[in-house]
């Protein structure tokens, strides 16, 4: 899994907050226990659900950090071919668009950040300026011409 410096910081910050919130969640569980009958205690069930989600997310983030490969998005870095961290300017039937290839945990297609694991991201990887590629999208096949790699 690929992460930028920004993505790494974001995950570390969230992990720290989630670990810190363990005490607060534990207190909510204790307060809910004091209300009595667990089978009909909505507060208790909700607190357990929150705890379960939080612990699952902590495990997920720790695994991401263990497997992460740091990539640089340095301004002025010359990419000869499309790789993770590259910005790609393309032309297609949708017009001229610009995408940044990122690891899956940082993907945000609405903002132009596409995962290296997505069909479009995979199709761009390894290609050079001037290459034309065809990709199967949700709207059917689309052809893209790589105009620039930044």
PEWOHU-V691574 format. One record per residue. RES is the residue in three letters. PHI is phi in radians with two decimals (NA if undefined). OMEGA is omega in radians with two decimals (999 if undefined). Layout:
res=RES phi=PHI omega=OMEGA
res=RES phi=PHI omega=OMEGA
This chain:
res=UNK phi=NA omega=-3.12
res=UNK phi=-1.73 omega=3.09
res=UNK phi=-2.42 omega=2.99
res=UNK phi=-1.49 omega=3.06
res=UNK phi=-0.99 omega=-3.13
res=UNK phi=-1.12 omega=3.13
res=UNK phi=-1.13 omega=3.11
res=UNK phi=-1.08 omega=3.14
res=UNK phi=-1.09 omega=-3.13
res=UNK phi=-1.05 omega=3.14
res=UNK phi=-1.20 omega=3.11
res=UNK phi=-1.08 omega=3.12
res=UNK phi=-1.11 omega=3.14
res=UNK phi=-1.12 omega=3.12
res=UNK phi=-1.04 omega=3.12
res=UNK phi=-1.06 omega=3.13
res=UNK phi=-1.11 omega=-3.13
res=UNK phi=-1.17 omega=3.09
res=UNK phi=-1.16 omega=3.12
res=UNK phi=-1.14 omega=-3.09
res=UNK phi=-1.33 omega=3.12
res=UNK phi=-0.98 omega=-3.11
res=UNK phi=-1.12 omega=3.13
res=UNK phi=-1.09 omega=3.13
res=UNK phi=-1.15 omega=3.12
res=UNK phi=-1.08 omega=3.11
res=UNK phi=-1.15 omega=3.11
res=UNK phi=-1.11 omega=3.11
res=UNK phi=-1.15 omega=3.13
res=UNK phi=-1.11 omega=3.11
res=UNK phi=-1.12 omega=-3.13
res=UNK phi=-1.20 omega=3.09
res=UNK phi=-1.05 omega=-3.11
res=UNK phi=-1.15 omega=-3.13
res=UNK phi=-1.36 omega=3.03
res=UNK phi=1.88 omega=-3.00
res=UNK phi=-0.70 omega=-3.09
res=UNK phi=-1.19 omega=-3.06
res=UNK phi=-1.16 omega=-3.13
res=UNK phi=-2.09 omega=-3.09
res=UNK phi=-1.74 omega=-3.09
res=UNK phi=-1.09 omega=-3.14
res=UNK phi=-1.10 omega=3.13
res=UNK phi=-1.14 omega=3.14
res=UNK phi=-1.06 omega=3.13
res=UNK phi=-1.14 omega=3.14
res=UNK phi=-1.11 omega=3.09
res=UNK phi=-1.15 omega=3.11
res=UNK phi=-1.12 omega=3.11
res=UNK phi=-1.10 omega=3.13
res=UNK phi=-1.09 omega=-3.14
res=UNK phi=-1.08 omega=3.13
res=UNK phi=-1.09 omega=-3.11
res=UNK phi=-1.06 omega=-3.13
res=UNK phi=-1.14 omega=3.10
res=UNK phi=-1.11 omega=3.13
res=UNK phi=-1.16 omega=3.09
res=UNK phi=-1.06 omega=3.12
res=UNK phi=-1.07 omega=3.14
res=UNK phi=-1.07 omega=-3.12
res=UNK phi=-1.18 omega=3.09
res=UNK phi=-1.10 omega=3.10
res=UNK phi=-1.18 omega=3.08
res=UNK phi=-1.03 omega=-3.13
res=UNK phi=-1.14 omega=3.11
res=UNK phi=-1.17 omega=-3.04
res=UNK phi=-1.67 omega=-3.00
res=UNK phi=-1.11 omega=2.98
res=UNK phi=-2.00 omega=-3.08
res=UNK phi=-1.37 omega=3.08
res=UNK phi=-2.10 omega=-3.09
res=UNK phi=-1.75 omega=3.03
res=UNK phi=-1.98 omega=-3.09
res=UNK phi=-1.15 omega=3.04
res=UNK phi=-1.13 omega=3.10
res=UNK phi=1.48 omega=3.09
res=UNK phi=-1.16 omega=-3.08
res=UNK phi=-1.61 omega=3.08
res=UNK phi=-1.67 omega=3.08
res=UNK phi=-1.36 omega=3.11
res=UNK phi=-2.33 omega=-3.13
res=UNK phi=-1.21 omega=3.10
res=UNK phi=-2.51 omega=3.10
res=UNK phi=-1.05 omega=-3.13
res=UNK phi=1.66 omega=3.14
res=UNK phi=-1.34 omega=2.97
res=UNK phi=-1.71 omega=-3.06
res=UNK phi=-2.13 omega=3.07
res=UNK phi=-1.75 omega=-3.05
res=UNK phi=-2.28 omega=3.05
res=UNK phi=-2.17 omega=3.12
res=UNK phi=-2.63 omega=3.09
res=UNK phi=-1.11 omega=3.11
res=UNK phi=-1.57 omega=-3.12
res=UNK phi=1.77 omega=3.11
res=UNK phi=-1.59 omega=-3.11
res=UNK phi=-2.32 omega=3.06
res=UNK phi=-2.25 omega=3.14
res=UNK phi=-2.19 omega=2.97
res=UNK phi=-2.00 omega=-3.13
res=UNK phi=-1.49 omega=-3.09
res=UNK phi=-2.31 omega=3.01
res=UNK phi=-1.21 omega=-3.04
res=UNK phi=-1.04 omega=-3.10
res=UNK phi=-1.28 omega=-3.13
res=UNK phi=-1.89 omega=-3.08
res=UNK phi=-1.10 omega=3.06
res=UNK phi=-2.68 omega=-3.03
res=UNK phi=-0.95 omega=-3.14
res=UNK phi=-1.09 omega=3.13
res=UNK phi=-1.77 omega=3.11
res=UNK phi=1.55 omega=3.10
res=UNK phi=-1.68 omega=-3.10
res=UNK phi=-1.93 omega=-3.09
res=UNK phi=-1.25 omega=3.04
res=UNK phi=-1.17 omega=-3.14
res=UNK phi=-1.70 omega=3.13
res=UNK phi=-1.32 omega=3.12
res=UNK phi=-0.97 omega=-3.14
res=UNK phi=-1.20 omega=3.12
res=UNK phi=-1.06 omega=3.12
res=UNK phi=-1.06 omega=-3.10
res=UNK phi=-1.13 omega=-3.13
res=UNK phi=-1.31 omega=-3.03
res=UNK phi=-0.95 omega=3.08
res=UNK phi=1.52 omega=-3.12
res=UNK phi=-1.47 omega=-3.07
res=UNK phi=-2.04 omega=3.10
res=UNK phi=-0.93 omega=-3.14
res=UNK phi=1.65 omega=3.12
res=UNK phi=-1.16 omega=3.02
res=UNK phi=-1.99 omega=-3.14
res=UNK phi=-2.25 omega=3.09
res=UNK phi=-2.08 omega=-3.07
res=UNK phi=-2.27 omega=3.04
res=UNK phi=-1.47 omega=3.14
res=UNK phi=-1.97 omega=3.10
res=UNK phi=-1.10 omega=-3.14
res=UNK phi=-1.65 omega=-3.10
res=UNK phi=1.82 omega=-3.13
res=UNK phi=-1.26 omega=3.11
res=UNK phi=-2.36 omega=3.08
res=UNK phi=-1.78 omega=3.11
res=UNK phi=-2.20 omega=3.02
res=UNK phi=-1.93 omega=3.13
res=UNK phi=-1.39 omega=-3.12
res=UNK phi=-1.56 omega=-3.08
res=UNK phi=-2.69 omega=3.01
res=UNK phi=-2.15 omega=-3.08
res=UNK phi=-1.86 omega=999
